[in-house]
Amino acid sequence: MPRRDPVLVVDDDAVSRQMLLHALADAGIEAVAVTSGADALAWLKASVPALVLLDLVMPPPDGYVVLSAVRDAPRTQDVPVVVLTALDADEEVARAFELGADDFIRKPFRPAELIARIRGQLRIRDYVDALARKEHDAKVVLELTQALSSTLDFRNILFTVVRRIAEVARVDRCSIVLVRDAGDVGYVVAASDDKELRDLPIDLGKYPEIQRVMRTGDVLVIDDAKAHPLFDIVRAELPENAFRSLALLPILFEDKPLGVLFLRGRQPVAPHAHELSLARTVASATAIALRNARILQSLRDQTQQSTFARFEAERRLKALQRYADFFYSTADGIVVVDPDGHILFSNPRAQAITGRTAEDLERANLADLVDAREHPLLEEIRAGFAKGSFPHMVDFTVRRGEHERLILSFSFSSVLREESGAVLVSFRDVTTERATEAELTKTKEFLERVIDSSVDAIVSADMEGVVLLFNRAAERIYGYDAKEVVGVMNARALYPDHNAEHIMRLIHAKEHGGPGRLEGYRTEVLARDGSRIPVHLSAALIFENGVPVGSVGIFTDLRERMRMEARLTEAQEELRAREKQAIIAELAGAAAHELNQPLTSVLGYAELICRRIDDASPIKGAAATIRSEAERMAEIVRKIGKITRYETKSYVGAAKIIDLDRSSGDDPNRVIG
């Protein structure tokens, strides 16, 4: 209980008040004086004195009012009150005792008598307080010992013990620390300021005070840990807000310490003797309770060994019980296995998937369900449980009946590990999904082979232009490796002169195959070496849920086709030239043949006229001219008959005529080699 100090002197007479204060001071009793009843009432509202020395006769409120207030207030009703009266004031004394006064002194007083009466009242008060403390402590001890002896599952009881001791001893923390036999590690099993604390390990090398108590078995009280030499070796590690006052009481059984009852306060004030006595009594009771709990637990362990399997199964099933509704309603198959793989529990869905009854599964091991070829993988997973490894979505082939095989996707979880050592295994039938995935994979691989085998370049990009697909033909045309392009380059870099934007506009237009398509468009692409390659392009947008997400283009390399077209054109021109020459040669031959006969007749008649006409006749001159021109025409016909090729020469203006000399091979300037 709180100390009631100092003595309160209430007297409106200055002389009397000074005499009282001097007498108390000479006796070594601390005192506080007030000059009126009103001041006394105000002081009593804030403080509790050890004793009230009260003058009854004062201006209102007088001493009787103050006395009544002292006795009516719960916090001061046990405070001794000594009243000051006049010599002939018997009625005042009687009334004062009726209101609860404990003693009286008549004025004028003798200091020795005053001090004797005051000390007598203080001794009575201390005796009453001691009896109250003993009664209170006895009730606390009885309460705690009954609690300790009432059950062997006393985790919560230990918390109640340390919390009550902390309250009684007025300390900031009370804890129970048990020390293992090696003496190097302790375990805080309960603490007054943390109900959830359980078996917190501590290194006793950092607690020299616990080591001393465990070594000596004696109570250790330290007023100020910061100044105590015991902490010199660990002082540097002490936090700034470390506890200052310490009290350690050994928890002894048969003179052997099991641990300590540890009381700590943040102020350098050690607990009082009676508080330590109470704590020692509780520590002894705690030691007995701990020892009894250990003995009975040992007996329980021995009994449980004979039926361990049954109790273990019941304990595990009890731990799983709260999950039963979830297990039974889930669409996945769920089994619970121990670390060795033995099945402890299965839900209806697990029974339906595996085609086994609940009894069949409870007699089985997880390995009994899995194909023997996959046992090494299952064993590797099971060994990983101890290391905290619980994989998810692992496929296993599971037998169902004699001939049916299912593919199940297993997921392992440690959700129940802390409670029962069991592992939760959930699985679902993915046989159809895996078959579909295999078909999709096969189709995907086939399409990839088709794309890679295409003679045309195929390039696909997202809407930002990042290349996503670049087949082998594209590598051949552009000169890039696919790894240099896919996810790295933008499709714009594959076209010259910003042509990519123009092509994208064409794809969105209607003129070339409709919106989203571009068919039969001839353009150029830009190779790695900077050369421009003519290509034939067909492109389209790729849609997902009606939204364009990318584009794809098929490029046909036109370089070889253009070379073939050039050779074909050249051959056609040559053929046309040869046909023209043949026609001319045939025409020339026909013309020469047809003209030779009339020319022969003209020459014959001209020669006949020249022979028969007199030289002086003008007709002979005309006949000679006819003969000469006819011979020249015959030469021309001869050249026409010899035409073997088509060569021309300029004529009037821009006209061209056949060069008979060069065409017939009679060019006098031609060099014969």
C-alpha positions in Angstrom: 0.0 0.0 0.0 1.3 3.6 -0.6 3.2 5.4 2.2 1.1 8.1 4.1 3.7 10.8 4.6 4.0 13.5 5.9 1.9 14.6 8.9 -0.7 17.2 8.1 -1.0 20.1 10.6 -4.3 22.1 10.4 -4.3 25.1 12.7 -5.4 28.7 12.1 -3.4 30.0 15.2 0.1 31.0 13.9 1.8 30.6 17.3 0.3 27.2 17.9 1.1 26.1 14.4 4.7 27.0 14.7 5.0 25.2 18.0 3.6 22.1 16.5 5.9 22.2 13.5 9.0 22.8 15.8 8.0 19.9 18.0 7.5 17.5 15.0 10.7 18.7 13.4 12.7 18.1 16.6 11.3 14.6 16.7 12.3 13.9 13.1 8.8 13.7 11.8 8.1 15.4 8.5 5.1 17.7 8.5 3.1 20.0 6.3 1.0 22.9 7.8 -2.1 24.6 6.5 -3.9 27.7 8.0 -7.6 26.9 7.4 -10.1 24.2 7.0 -10.6 25.1 3.3 -6.8 24.7 2.7 -6.9 21.4 4.5 -9.7 20.1 2.3 -7.9 21.1 -0.8 -4.6 19.5 0.3 -6.4 16.2 1.2 -7.9 16.0 -2.3 -4.4 15.7 -3.8 -2.5 13.9 -1.0 -2.8 11.2 1.7 -1.0 12.1 5.0 0.5 9.7 7.5 -1.6 11.4 10.3 -3.7 14.6 10.6 -3.1 16.9 13.6 -6.3 19.0 13.6 -7.4 22.1 15.6 -11.2 21.8 16.0 -11.9 25.5 16.6 -11.5 27.5 13.3 -13.5 29.7 11.1 -15.8 27.7 8.8 -15.1 25.2 7.5 -14.0 24.3 11.0 -12.2 21.2 12.3 -15.3 19.1 12.5 -16.0 19.6 8.8 -12.4 18.6 8.0 -12.6 15.5 10.3 -15.9 14.4 8.6 -14.3 14.8 5.2 -11.3 12.7 6.2 -13.5 9.9 7.5 -15.9 10.0 4.5 -13.2 9.8 1.8 -12.2 6.1 1.0 -8.5 7.1 0.4 -8.2 8.7 3.9 -10.7 7.0 6.1 -7.9 4.9 7.7 -5.6 7.9 8.4 -5.2 8.5 12.2 -6.6 11.9 13.4 -5.4 13.6 16.6 -7.5 16.7 17.5 -6.4 19.8 19.5 -8.9 21.0 22.1 -9.0 23.5 24.9 -8.7 22.4 28.6 -12.4 22.6 29.3 -13.7 21.4 26.0 -15.0 18.0 27.0 -18.0 18.3 24.7 -15.7 19.1 21.8 -13.7 15.9 22.5 -16.8 13.8 22.7 -18.1 15.1 19.5 -14.7 14.6 17.8 -14.6 11.0 18.9 -18.1 10.5 17.5 -17.0 11.8 14.2 -14.0 9.4 14.2 -11.1 11.0 15.9 -8.4 8.6 17.2 -6.8 10.7 20.0 -6.8 14.3 21.4 -4.3 16.8 22.9 -5.4 19.7 25.1 -3.9 23.1 24.6 -1.5 24.2 25.8 0.3 20.9 25.1 3.6 19.5 26.1 5.8 18.6 23.2 6.9 15.2 24.7 3.3 14.2 25.2 2.4 15.3 21.7 5.2 13.4 20.1 4.4 10.3 22.2 0.7 10.3 21.2 1.6 10.9 17.5 4.1 8.1 17.5 1.7 5.8 19.2 -0.9 6.4 16.5 1.7 5.9 13.8 2.8 2.6 15.3 -0.8 1.5 15.5 -1.3 2.5 11.9 1.8 0.6 10.8 0.6 -2.5 12.7 -2.7 -2.3 11.1 -1.1 -1.8 7.7 1.2 -4.8 8.3 -1.8 -7.0 9.3 -3.6 -5.8 6.2 -0.6 -6.6 4.0 -0.2 -10.0 5.6 -3.9 -10.7 5.0 -3.6 -9.5 1.5 -0.4 -11.5 0.9 -2.0 -14.6 2.4 -5.0 -14.2 0.0 -2.6 -13.8 -3.0 -0.5 -16.8 -2.0 -3.7 -18.9 -1.4 -5.1 -17.8 -4.7 -1.9 -18.6 -6.7 -1.2 -21.9 -5.0 -4.7 -23.0 -5.6 -4.4 -22.0 -9.2 -1.0 -23.8 -9.5 -2.4 -27.0 -8.0 -5.7 -27.0 -9.9 -4.3 -28.1 -13.3 -1.2 -29.5 -15.0 -1.9 -27.5 -18.1 -0.8 -24.3 -16.5 0.5 -22.1 -19.3 -2.2 -19.5 -18.6 -1.9 -20.1 -14.8 1.8 -19.1 -15.0 0.8 -15.9 -16.7 -1.7 -15.2 -13.9 1.1 -15.9 -11.3 3.6 -13.5 -12.8 1.0 -10.8 -13.4 -0.3 -10.9 -9.8 3.3 -10.8 -8.4 4.1 -7.8 -10.6 1.1 -6.0 -9.2 1.8 -6.8 -5.6 5.6 -6.1 -5.8 5.0 -3.0 -7.9 7.5 -4.0 -10.6 7.3 -3.4 -14.3 7.9 -7.0 -15.3 7.8 -10.3 -13.6 8.8 -13.4 -15.5 9.6 -17.1 -14.9 12.8 -18.4 -16.5 13.5 -22.1 -16.6 17.1 -23.3 -17.2 18.0 -26.5 -18.9 20.4 -28.9 -17.2 23.4 -27.8 -19.3 23.0 -24.3 -17.8 23.7 -22.4 -21.0 20.2 -21.7 -22.2 17.2 -20.4 -20.5 13.6 -20.3 -21.5 11.2 -17.5 -20.6 8.0 -19.5 -20.1 5.8 -16.6 -18.8 6.0 -12.8 -18.6 3.6 -10.4 -16.9 3.6 -7.9 -19.8 3.2 -10.5 -22.6 0.4 -13.1 -22.4 1.4 -14.7 -25.7 5.0 -15.3 -24.8 5.9 -19.0 -24.8 9.3 -20.7 -24.3 11.4 -17.8 -25.5 15.1 -19.0 -25.6 17.7 -16.7 -24.1 21.5 -16.9 -24.0 22.5 -17.1 -20.3 25.9 -15.7 -21.2 24.1 -12.3 -21.4 22.4 -12.7 -18.0 25.1 -13.0 -15.3 22.5 -12.3 -12.6 20.6 -15.5 -13.6 23.8 -17.5 -13.7 24.7 -16.4 -10.1 21.3 -17.4 -8.7 21.5 -20.7 -10.5 24.9 -21.3 -9.1 24.3 -20.2 -5.5 20.6 -20.8 -5.0 20.3 -17.5 -3.1 18.1 -14.6 -3.6 19.7 -11.7 -5.5 18.5 -8.1 -5.1 20.1 -5.3 -7.1 19.0 -1.7 -6.6 20.7 -0.3 -9.7 22.0 -2.5 -12.4 23.8 0.3 -14.2 26.2 0.7 -11.2 26.5 -2.9 -10.1 29.8 -4.7 -10.8 28.1 -7.9 -11.8 27.1 -6.3 -15.1 30.6 -5.0 -16.0 31.2 -7.8 -18.6 27.8 -7.1 -20.4 27.4 -3.4 -19.7 28.2 -2.4 -23.3 25.4 -4.6 -24.6 22.8 -3.2 -22.2 20.1 -1.1 -24.0 19.5 2.5 -22.9 16.1 1.7 -21.5 17.3 -1.4 -19.6 15.7 -2.3 -16.3 17.4 -0.7 -13.3 16.2 -2.6 -10.2 16.3 -6.4 -10.2 15.2 -9.2 -7.8 15.8 -12.8 -8.6 14.4 -15.6 -6.5 15.5 -19.2 -7.2 12.7 -21.7 -8.0 14.0 -24.6 -5.9 13.0 -28.2 -5.7 14.9 -30.4 -3.3 17.6 -27.6 -3.1 18.1 -27.8 -6.8 17.2 -24.6 -8.8 15.0 -25.2 -11.8 15.0 -21.6 -12.8 14.3 -18.1 -11.4 11.4 -15.8 -10.6 12.7 -12.6 -12.2 11.3 -9.2 -11.0 12.5 -6.1 -12.8 11.7 -2.4 -12.5 12.7 0.6 -14.6 13.4 2.8 -11.4 16.4 2.0 -9.2 14.2 1.0 -6.2 14.3 -2.6 -5.0 11.2 -4.5 -3.7 10.5 -4.5 0.0 11.2 -7.4 2.2 7.6 -8.5 2.6 7.1 -8.4 -1.2 10.2 -10.6 -1.7 8.8 -12.9 1.0 5.6 -13.2 -1.0 7.5 -13.8 -4.2 9.7 -16.5 -2.5 6.6 -18.3 -1.3 5.1 -18.3 -4.8 8.4 -19.4 -6.3 8.4 -22.5 -4.0 4.8 -23.3 -4.9 5.7 -22.9 -8.6 8.7 -25.3 -8.2 6.4 -27.9 -6.7 3.8 -27.4 -9.4 6.5 -27.6 -12.1 8.0 -30.8 -10.6 4.5 -32.4 -10.3 3.8 -31.5 -13.8 7.0 -33.1 -15.0 6.4 -36.2 -13.1 2.9 -36.7 -14.2 3.8 -35.8 -17.8 6.5 -38.5 -17.6 3.9 -41.0 -16.5 1.6 -39.9 -19.3 4.4 -40.3 -21.8 5.1 -43.9 -20.6 1.4 -44.7 -20.9 1.1 -43.2 -24.3 3.9 -45.2 -25.7 1.8 -48.4 -25.7 -1.0 -46.8 -27.7 1.0 -44.1 -29.6 -0.4 -44.9 -33.1 -4.0 -44.6 -32.0 -3.5 -41.4 -30.0 -1.4 -39.9 -32.8 -4.1 -40.6 -35.3 -6.8 -39.2 -33.1 -4.7 -36.1 -32.4 -4.1 -35.6 -36.1 -7.7 -36.1 -37.0 -8.7 -33.6 -34.3 -6.3 -31.0 -35.7 -7.9 -31.6 -39.1 -11.4 -31.4 -37.9 -11.8 -27.7 -38.2 -10.8 -28.0 -41.9 -13.4 -30.7 -42.6 -16.1 -28.5 -44.1 -13.6 -27.0 -46.5 -12.1 -30.4 -47.4 -15.5 -31.9 -48.1 -16.8 -29.1 -50.2 -13.7 -28.4 -52.4 -13.7 -29.5 -56.0 -10.1 -30.7 -55.7 -9.1 -34.0 -54.3 -7.4 -33.6 -50.9 -5.4 -36.1 -48.8 -3.4 -35.5 -45.7 -0.2 -37.5 -45.3 2.4 -37.8 -42.6 6.1 -37.1 -43.4 6.5 -40.8 -44.5 3.7 -40.5 -47.0 1.0 -42.5 -45.1 -2.5 -41.2 -45.9 -4.3 -40.0 -42.8 -7.3 -38.4 -44.4 -9.1 -38.1 -47.7 -12.0 -36.1 -48.9 -14.8 -37.5 -51.1 -13.4 -35.8 -54.2 -10.1 -37.6 -53.7 -11.9 -40.9 -53.4 -13.9 -40.2 -56.6 -10.8 -39.2 -58.6 -8.7 -42.2 -57.5 -11.6 -44.7 -57.6 -10.9 -45.9 -54.1 -12.9 -45.9 -50.9 -12.0 -43.8 -47.8 -10.9 -47.1 -46.1 -8.7 -48.1 -49.0 -7.0 -44.7 -49.0 -6.4 -44.7 -45.2 -4.6 -48.0 -45.5 -2.5 -46.8 -48.4 0.7 -44.8 -48.9 0.9 -41.9 -51.4 3.4 -44.0 -53.3 0.8 -46.7 -53.8 -1.2 -44.3 -56.0 1.7 -43.1 -58.2 3.2 -45.0 -61.1 6.3 -46.9 -60.1 8.4 -45.0 -62.7 7.7 -41.8 -60.8 8.6 -43.0 -57.3 12.0 -41.4 -57.4 10.4 -38.0 -58.0 7.9 -38.5 -55.2 10.6 -39.6 -52.8 12.6 -36.5 -53.7 9.6 -34.3 -52.9 8.9 -36.2 -49.7 12.5 -35.7 -48.5 12.2 -32.0 -49.1 9.4 -31.6 -46.6 11.9 -31.6 -43.7 13.7 -28.7 -45.5 10.5 -26.6 -45.9 10.2 -27.4 -49.6 6.6 -27.9 -50.7 6.3 -27.8 -54.5 3.1 -27.0 -56.4 1.5 -28.3 -59.7 3.7 -31.4 -60.1 2.2 -34.0 -62.6 2.0 -37.7 -61.6 0.5 -40.6 -63.4 -1.9 -42.3 -61.1 -3.5 -45.8 -61.6 -7.2 -46.0 -61.5 -8.3 -49.6 -61.7 -6.4 -52.1 -63.7 -6.1 -50.4 -67.0 -7.0 -46.7 -66.6 -4.2 -44.1 -66.1 -4.9 -40.5 -65.1 -2.5 -37.6 -65.0 -3.0 -35.7 -61.7 -1.5 -32.3 -60.8 -0.3 -32.5 -57.2 0.3 -29.5 -54.9 1.9 -29.9 -51.4 1.4 -27.5 -48.5 2.7 -27.1 -45.0 -0.5 -25.5 -43.7 -0.9 -28.2 -41.0 2.7 -28.9 -40.3 2.9 -27.0 -37.0 0.0 -28.8 -35.5 0.4 -32.4 -36.5 3.5 -32.9 -38.6 1.1 -33.7 -41.5 1.3 -32.4 -45.0 -1.7 -31.4 -47.1 -1.8 -32.7 -50.7 -4.3 -31.4 -53.1 -4.7 -32.7 -56.7 -7.0 -32.5 -59.7 -7.4 -34.5 -62.8 -5.6 -32.8 -65.7 -5.6 -35.8 -68.1 -7.7 -34.0 -70.7 -5.8 -30.8 -70.2 -2.5 -32.5 -70.7 -3.7 -34.3 -73.8 -5.0 -31.0 -75.2 -1.7 -29.3 -74.3 0.2 -32.1 -76.1 -1.9 -31.6 -79.2 -1.5 -27.9 -79.0 2.2 -28.3 -78.5 2.3 -30.6 -81.5 0.3 -28.2 -83.6 2.4 -25.3 -82.5 5.6 -27.2 -83.3 4.2 -28.1 -86.7 3.2 -24.5 -87.4 6.6 -23.4 -86.4 8.2 -25.9 -88.8 5.8 -24.7 -91.5 6.8 -21.1 -90.9 10.5 -21.9 -90.7 10.2 -24.0 -93.9 8.4 -21.3 -95.9 10.3 -20.0 -98.9 8.7 -16.6 -98.2 9.8 -14.4 -95.3 7.3 -14.2 -92.5 7.6 -11.3 -90.0 5.2 -10.5 -87.2 5.2 -7.5 -84.8 3.0 -6.1 -82.0 1.2 -2.8 -82.4 4.3 -0.9 -81.2 6.3 -2.4 -84.0 8.5 -4.8 -81.9 9.3 -7.9 -83.9 7.8 -11.1 -82.5 8.4 -13.5 -85.3 11.3 -13.8 -87.8 11.5 -17.0 -89.8 14.5 -18.5 -91.6 13.4 -17.1 -95.0 13.4 -13.6 -93.4 16.9 -14.3 -92.1 18.0 -15.2 -95.6 16.4 -12.1 -97.2 17.4 -9.5 -94.6 20.7 -11.0 -93.5 19.8 -10.8 -89.8 19.7 -13.7 -87.3 16.3 -14.1 -85.6 17.9 -13.6 -82.1 19.1 -10.2 -83.3 15.6 -9.1 -84.3 12.9 -10.8 -82.2 12.1 -8.7 -79.2 15.0 -6.3 -80.0 14.3 -4.5 -83.3 11.4 -2.5 -84.4 9.8 -3.4 -87.7 10.3 0.2 -88.9 14.1 -0.6 -89.2 13.2 -3.3 -91.9 11.9 -0.7 -94.4 13.6 2.1 -96.2 12.5 5.8 -96.1 9.8 5.4 -93.4 8.0 3.0 -95.6 6.6 1.1 -92.6 4.1 3.8 -91.8 2.9 4.0 -95.4 2.4 0.2 -95.4 0.5 0.3 -92.1 -1.8 3.0 -93.6 -2.4 0.7 -96.6 -3.3 -2.2 -94.4 -6.0 -0.1 -92.7 -7.3 1.2 -96.1 -9.9 -0.5 -98.2 -8.1 -0.3 -101.6 -5.8 -3.4 -101.1 -8.0 -6.2 -99.9 -10.1 -4.5 -97.3 -9.5 -2.9 -93.9 -6.9 -4.9 -92.0 -5.5 -6.6 -95.1 -3.0 -5.8 -97.8 -2.6 -8.1 -100.8 -0.3 -8.2 -103.7 1.6 -5.0 -102.9 5.1 -4.5 -104.4 7.6 -2.6 -102.3 11.1 -2.7 -101.1 12.7 -3.7 -97.8 16.0 -2.8 -96.3 18.6 -5.5 -95.8 21.3 -5.6 -93.1 24.0 -4.3 -95.6 21.8 -1.3 -96.6 20.7 -2.7 -99.9 17.1 -2.4 -101.0 15.4 -5.7 -101.9 12.3 -5.7 -104.1 9.6 -7.9 -102.5 5.9 -8.8 -103.0 4.0 -8.2 -99.8 0.8 -9.6 -98.3 0.0 -8.4 -94.8 -2.8 -8.4 -92.3 -3.7 -7.2 -88.8 -4.0 -9.8 -86.0 -7.1 -9.3 -83.9 -7.9 -10.4 -80.3 -11.5 -9.9 -79.2 -12.0 -7.5 -82.0 -9.0 -5.4 -81.0 -5.8 -5.3 -83.2 -2.8 -6.6 -81.2 -0.3 -7.1 -83.9 0.5 -7.5 -87.6 2.0 -10.2 -89.8 3.6 -9.8 -93.2 4.6 -12.4 -95.9 7.4 -11.2 -98.2 8.3 -12.8 -101.5 11.8 -12.0 -102.7 11.5 -10.7 -106.2 15.2 -10.5 -107.0 15.4 -13.9 -108.8 12.0 -13.3 -110.5 13.2 -10.0 -111.8 16.4 -11.6 -113.1 14.4 -14.3 -114.8 12.1 -11.6 -116.3 15.1 -9.7 -117.6 16.6 -12.8 -119.2 13.2 -13.7 -120.7 12.8 -10.2 -122.1 16.2 -10.3 -123.6 15.5 -13.7 -125.1 12.2 -12.5 -126.5 13.9 -9.5 -128.0 16.5 -11.7 -129.6 13.9 -14.0 -130.9 12.0 -11.1 -132.4 15.1 -9.9 -134.0 15.9 -13.3 -135.4 12.3 -13.6 -136.7 12.5 -10.2 -138.2 15.8 -11.1 -139.9 14.4 -14.3 -141.2 11.3 -12.5 -142.6 13.6 -9.9 -144.3 15.8 -12.6 -145.7 12.8 -14.6 -147.0 11.3 -11.4 -148.4 14.6 -10.3 -150.0 15.0 -13.8 -151.6 11.4 -13.7 -152.9 11.9 -10.1 -154.2 15.2 -11.0 -155.9 13.7 -14.0 -157.5 10.7 -12.2 -158.8 12.7 -9.1 -160.0 15.5 -11.1 -161.8 13.2 -12.3 -164.7 11.8 -8.9 -165.7 15.3 -7.3 -165.3 16.8 -10.1 -167.6 14.1 -9.2 -170.2 14.8 -5.5 -169.9 18.6 -6.1 -170.2 18.1 -8.4 -173.2 15.9 -5.9 -175.1 18.2 -3.0 -174.2 21.1 -5.0 -175.6 19.2 -5.9 -178.7 18.3 -2.3 -179.4 21.9 -1.2 -178.9 23.1 -3.7 -181.5 20.5 -2.9 -184.1 20.3 0.9 -183.9 22.9 3.1 -185.5 25.4 4.7 -183.2 24.3 8.1 -184.3 20.7 7.5 -183.5 19.5 9.1 -180.2 17.6 5.8 -179.5 20.9 4.0 -179.1 21.8 6.4 -176.3 18.5 5.8 -174.5 18.9 2.1 -175.0 22.4 2.3 -173.4 21.0 4.2 -170.5 18.3 1.6 -170.0 20.9 -1.2 -170.2 23.1 0.6 -167.6 20.3 1.3 -165.1 19.0 -2.2 -165.6 22.4 -3.6 -164.7 22.4 -1.3 -161.6 19.0 -2.6 -160.6 20.3 -6.2 -161.2 23.1 -5.4 -158.7 20.6 -4.1 -156.2 18.5 -7.3 -156.6 21.6 -9.4 -156.2 22.3 -7.6 -152.9 18.7 -8.1 -151.8 19.0 -11.7 -152.5 22.1 -11.9 -150.3 20.5 -10.1 -147.2 21.2 -12.2 -144.1 20.6 -9.7 -141.2 18.7 -6.6 -140.4 20.8 -3.4 -140.4 19.6 0.1 -141.1 20.9 3.5 -142.0 19.6 7.0 -141.8 17.4 8.3 -144.6 15.5 11.5 -145.0 14.8 13.2 -141.7 14.5 10.6 -138.9 13.5 7.8 -141.2 15.5 4.6 -141.4 16.0 2.3 -144.4 17.8 -1.0 -144.8 21.5 -0.7 -145.4 21.8 -3.2 -148.3 25.6 -3.3 -148.3 25.9 -4.1 -144.6 22.8 -6.4 -144.6 24.1 -8.4 -147.6 27.7 -8.5 -146.4 29.0 -6.3 -149.3 30.1 -3.4 -147.1 33.4 -2.3 -148.6 34.5 -0.9 -145.2 33.8 -4.2 -143.3 36.9 -5.9 -142.2 37.0 -9.6 -142.9 38.8 -11.5 -140.2 
